[in-house]
């Protein structure tokens, strides 16, 4: 079957800045398709994302990887093989949660696959150890045979030389057989690797075809999404204008509400004043009557003042005439007093003379 997608979503792809290891660099200008792939022949999982004709994510999932949620819509994981950190920005928190859950499932599956491969490796190593243990027994048998030959080789020096040459030839033949076995093993390994490479090539070509189809579908989808984004941007612009108008209207409504409250307060004050108006009208009428009575009294007093002024003027004239008469009387009295004084002096002189 080859490599097949098992889960697909859309997200904005980022990679960590290799220079600073702190800042994110956008790997895609817009949201792209991010998929989990399962390779049944290798029993492995990968995360793959393609932007146009460029592969921006090709990460093989291992049991040691960890997907970390850094915010409500953003997650990241480190890939030691690619020597980078990938980041994904999703449109919603639900998409991030689903991707994180799928990451944990795939990581657990990769761990199980690794454990199974380790068990197979241990089984193969045990079998190789057992076959290695059987080989020395055959060597021991040959060594025992060789020992018997050595016992017989003491017959003559020429036989000993021939025996030694035979031993050298046997060792050379055994070495060549061993090398032949190794070469056969390596040849078989190379054939198996070639077969695997051919299968992988066929699978990769099939995957390339599927990826091309997916790429075309993604391009069509991206074109449709771009049109939708343009429409949504236009709608967003209209919505922003409407929001601005609504905000202005809301401000105007608040101003009008404040004015209405002020008018209501003024109206309430006028109502309270209207309740006081009858009392004020009665007070005004009483004050008006008092004012009229005061004006009447003032007129009477003015008349009296005029009469008193006339009396004062008459009294002043009378006083002036009385002052003139009094002055005359005083003058006359002074004259009389002078005469009386002279008379007293005359009487005193007469008394002195007498």
FENMO-V193452 format. One record per backbone hydrogen bond with DSSP energy under -0.5 kcal/mol. NH is the residue of the N-H (numbers start at 0). CO is the residue of the C=O. E is the energy in kcal/mol with one decimal. If there is no record, write none. Layout:
nh=NH co=CO e=E
nh=NH co=CO e=E
This chain:
nh=3 co=37 e=-2.2
nh=5 co=35 e=-3.0
nh=6 co=35 e=-1.1
nh=8 co=33 e=-2.4
nh=10 co=31 e=-2.2
nh=11 co=88 e=-2.7
nh=13 co=86 e=-2.9
nh=14 co=24 e=-2.5
nh=15 co=84 e=-1.9
nh=16 co=22 e=-3.0
nh=20 co=16 e=-2.9
nh=24 co=14 e=-3.3
nh=26 co=12 e=-2.5
nh=27 co=12 e=-1.1
nh=31 co=10 e=-2.7
nh=33 co=8 e=-3.1
nh=34 co=47 e=-2.6
nh=35 co=6 e=-2.9
nh=36 co=45 e=-3.2
nh=37 co=3 e=-2.7
nh=38 co=43 e=-3.0
nh=39 co=1 e=-1.3
nh=39 co=37 e=-0.7
nh=42 co=38 e=-1.5
nh=43 co=38 e=-1.4
nh=45 co=36 e=-2.4
nh=46 co=58 e=-2.8
nh=47 co=34 e=-2.5
nh=47 co=45 e=-0.5
nh=48 co=56 e=-1.9
nh=49 co=32 e=-0.6
nh=50 co=53 e=-3.1
nh=51 co=49 e=-0.6
nh=52 co=50 e=-0.6
nh=53 co=50 e=-1.8
nh=55 co=48 e=-1.9
nh=55 co=53 e=-0.7
nh=56 co=48 e=-1.7
nh=58 co=46 e=-2.4
nh=59 co=57 e=-0.5
nh=60 co=44 e=-2.2
nh=64 co=61 e=-1.6
nh=67 co=65 e=-0.6
nh=67 co=75 e=-3.0
nh=69 co=67 e=-0.7
nh=69 co=73 e=-1.5
nh=70 co=73 e=-1.6
nh=74 co=87 e=-2.0
nh=75 co=67 e=-2.2
nh=76 co=85 e=-1.9
nh=78 co=83 e=-2.7
nh=79 co=77 e=-0.6
nh=82 co=78 e=-0.8
nh=83 co=78 e=-1.8
nh=85 co=76 e=-2.4
nh=86 co=13 e=-2.7
nh=87 co=74 e=-2.8
nh=88 co=11 e=-2.6
nh=89 co=72 e=-3.0
nh=89 co=87 e=-0.6
nh=95 co=91 e=-1.4
nh=96 co=92 e=-2.2
nh=97 co=93 e=-2.5
nh=98 co=94 e=-2.3
nh=99 co=95 e=-2.4
nh=100 co=96 e=-2.6
nh=101 co=97 e=-2.4
nh=102 co=98 e=-2.1
nh=103 co=99 e=-2.1
nh=104 co=100 e=-2.2
nh=105 co=101 e=-2.7
nh=106 co=102 e=-2.5
nh=107 co=103 e=-2.4
nh=108 co=104 e=-2.3
nh=109 co=105 e=-2.6
nh=110 co=106 e=-2.0
nh=111 co=107 e=-2.3
nh=112 co=108 e=-2.3
nh=113 co=109 e=-2.3
nh=114 co=110 e=-2.5
nh=115 co=111 e=-2.4
nh=116 co=112 e=-2.2
nh=117 co=113 e=-2.2
nh=118 co=114 e=-2.2
nh=119 co=115 e=-2.3
nh=120 co=116 e=-2.3
nh=121 co=117 e=-2.6
nh=122 co=118 e=-2.2
nh=123 co=119 e=-2.5
nh=124 co=120 e=-2.4
nh=125 co=121 e=-2.2
nh=126 co=122 e=-2.1
nh=127 co=123 e=-2.2
nh=128 co=124 e=-2.0
nh=129 co=125 e=-2.2
nh=130 co=126 e=-2.1
nh=131 co=127 e=-1.9
nh=132 co=128 e=-1.8
nh=133 co=129 e=-1.5
nh=134 co=130 e=-1.3
nh=135 co=131 e=-1.1
nh=136 co=132 e=-0.7
nh=137 co=133 e=-1.1
nh=138 co=134 e=-1.9
nh=139 co=135 e=-2.9
nh=140 co=136 e=-2.0
nh=141 co=137 e=-2.2
nh=142 co=138 e=-2.6
nh=143 co=139 e=-2.5
nh=144 co=140 e=-2.4
nh=145 co=141 e=-2.8
nh=146 co=142 e=-1.9
nh=147 co=143 e=-1.8
nh=148 co=144 e=-2.2
nh=149 co=145 e=-2.2
nh=150 co=146 e=-1.7
nh=151 co=147 e=-1.6
nh=152 co=148 e=-2.1
nh=153 co=150 e=-0.6
nh=154 co=151 e=-1.2
nh=155 co=152 e=-0.5
nh=159 co=155 e=-1.7
nh=160 co=156 e=-2.6
nh=161 co=157 e=-2.8
nh=162 co=158 e=-2.5
nh=163 co=159 e=-2.6
nh=164 co=160 e=-2.6
nh=165 co=161 e=-2.7
nh=166 co=162 e=-2.5
nh=167 co=163 e=-2.5
nh=168 co=164 e=-2.6
nh=169 co=165 e=-2.8
nh=170 co=166 e=-2.7
nh=171 co=167 e=-2.5
nh=172 co=168 e=-3.0
nh=173 co=169 e=-3.2
nh=174 co=170 e=-2.8
nh=175 co=171 e=-2.8
nh=176 co=172 e=-2.8
nh=177 co=173 e=-2.9
nh=178 co=174 e=-2.9
nh=179 co=175 e=-2.8
nh=180 co=176 e=-2.8
nh=181 co=177 e=-2.7
nh=182 co=178 e=-3.2
nh=183 co=179 e=-2.9
nh=184 co=180 e=-3.1
nh=185 co=181 e=-3.2
nh=186 co=182 e=-3.0
nh=187 co=183 e=-3.0
nh=188 co=184 e=-2.9
nh=189 co=185 e=-3.0
nh=190 co=186 e=-2.7
nh=191 co=187 e=-3.0
nh=192 co=188 e=-3.1
nh=193 co=189 e=-3.0
nh=194 co=190 e=-2.9
nh=195 co=191 e=-3.0
nh=196 co=192 e=-3.2
nh=197 co=193 e=-3.0
nh=198 co=194 e=-3.0
nh=199 co=195 e=-3.6
nh=200 co=196 e=-3.1
nh=201 co=197 e=-2.9
nh=202 co=198 e=-3.4
nh=203 co=199 e=-3.6
nh=204 co=200 e=-3.0
nh=205 co=201 e=-2.9
nh=206 co=202 e=-3.5
nh=207 co=203 e=-3.3
nh=208 co=204 e=-2.5
nh=209 co=205 e=-2.8
nh=210 co=206 e=-3.6
nh=211 co=207 e=-3.0
nh=212 co=208 e=-2.6
nh=213 co=209 e=-3.3
nh=214 co=210 e=-3.6
nh=215 co=211 e=-3.2
nh=216 co=212 e=-3.0
nh=217 co=213 e=-3.5
nh=218 co=214 e=-3.0
nh=219 co=215 e=-2.9
nh=220 co=216 e=-3.1
nh=221 co=217 e=-3.4
nh=222 co=218 e=-3.1
nh=223 co=219 e=-2.7
nh=224 co=220 e=-3.0
nh=225 co=221 e=-2.9
nh=226 co=222 e=-2.4
nh=227 co=223 e=-2.7
nh=228 co=224 e=-3.4
nh=229 co=225 e=-2.9
nh=230 co=226 e=-2.8
nh=231 co=227 e=-3.4
nh=232 co=228 e=-3.2
nh=233 co=229 e=-2.6
nh=234 co=230 e=-3.0
nh=235 co=231 e=-3.2
nh=236 co=232 e=-2.9
nh=237 co=233 e=-2.7
nh=238 co=234 e=-3.2
nh=239 co=235 e=-3.1
nh=240 co=236 e=-2.6
nh=241 co=237 e=-2.8
nh=242 co=238 e=-2.9
nh=243 co=239 e=-2.8
nh=244 co=240 e=-2.8
nh=245 co=241 e=-3.3
nh=246 co=242 e=-2.9
nh=247 co=243 e=-2.7
nh=248 co=244 e=-3.2
nh=249 co=245 e=-2.9
nh=250 co=246 e=-2.5
nh=251 co=247 e=-2.7
nh=252 co=248 e=-3.0
nh=253 co=249 e=-2.5
nh=254 co=250 e=-2.4
nh=255 co=251 e=-2.9
nh=256 co=252 e=-2.9
nh=257 co=253 e=-2.4
nh=258 co=254 e=-2.6
nh=259 co=255 e=-3.0
nh=260 co=256 e=-2.6
nh=261 co=257 e=-2.4
nh=262 co=258 e=-3.0
nh=263 co=259 e=-3.0
nh=264 co=260 e=-2.4
nh=265 co=261 e=-2.8
nh=266 co=262 e=-3.2
nh=267 co=263 e=-2.7
nh=268 co=264 e=-2.5
nh=269 co=265 e=-2.8
nh=270 co=266 e=-2.7
nh=271 co=267 e=-2.4
nh=272 co=268 e=-2.7
nh=273 co=269 e=-2.9
nh=274 co=270 e=-2.0
nh=275 co=271 e=-1.1
nh=276 co=272 e=-1.2
nh=277 co=273 e=-0.7
nh=279 co=275 e=-2.5
nh=280 co=276 e=-3.1
nh=281 co=277 e=-2.6
nh=282 co=278 e=-2.6
nh=283 co=279 e=-2.8
nh=284 co=280 e=-2.7
nh=285 co=281 e=-2.8
nh=286 co=282 e=-2.9
nh=287 co=283 e=-2.9
nh=288 co=284 e=-2.8
nh=289 co=285 e=-2.7
nh=290 co=286 e=-2.8
nh=291 co=287 e=-2.9
nh=292 co=288 e=-2.9
nh=293 co=289 e=-2.9
nh=294 co=290 e=-2.7
nh=295 co=291 e=-2.7
nh=296 co=292 e=-3.1
nh=297 co=293 e=-2.7
nh=298 co=294 e=-2.7
nh=299 co=295 e=-2.9
nh=300 co=296 e=-3.2
nh=301 co=297 e=-3.0
nh=302 co=298 e=-2.8
nh=303 co=299 e=-3.1
nh=304 co=300 e=-3.6
nh=305 co=301 e=-2.9
nh=306 co=302 e=-2.8
nh=307 co=303 e=-3.8
nh=308 co=304 e=-3.0
nh=309 co=305 e=-2.5
nh=310 co=306 e=-3.0
nh=311 co=307 e=-3.7
nh=312 co=308 e=-3.1
nh=313 co=309 e=-2.9
nh=314 co=310 e=-3.7
nh=315 co=311 e=-3.2
nh=316 co=312 e=-2.6
nh=317 co=313 e=-3.4
nh=318 co=314 e=-3.4
nh=319 co=315 e=-2.9
nh=320 co=316 e=-2.7
nh=321 co=317 e=-3.2
nh=322 co=318 e=-3.1
nh=323 co=319 e=-2.5
nh=324 co=320 e=-2.7
nh=325 co=321 e=-3.1
nh=326 co=322 e=-2.7
nh=327 co=323 e=-2.4
nh=328 co=324 e=-2.8
nh=329 co=325 e=-2.9
nh=330 co=326 e=-2.9
nh=331 co=327 e=-2.9
nh=332 co=328 e=-2.9
nh=333 co=329 e=-3.2
nh=334 co=330 e=-2.5
nh=335 co=331 e=-2.6
nh=336 co=332 e=-2.9
nh=337 co=333 e=-2.8
nh=338 co=334 e=-2.5
nh=339 co=335 e=-2.7
nh=340 co=336 e=-2.7
nh=341 co=337 e=-2.5
nh=342 co=338 e=-2.3
nh=343 co=339 e=-2.6
nh=344 co=340 e=-2.4
nh=345 co=341 e=-2.4
nh=346 co=342 e=-2.5
nh=347 co=343 e=-2.8
nh=348 co=344 e=-2.2
nh=349 co=345 e=-2.4
nh=350 co=346 e=-2.9
nh=351 co=347 e=-2.2
nh=352 co=348 e=-2.7
nh=353 co=349 e=-2.5
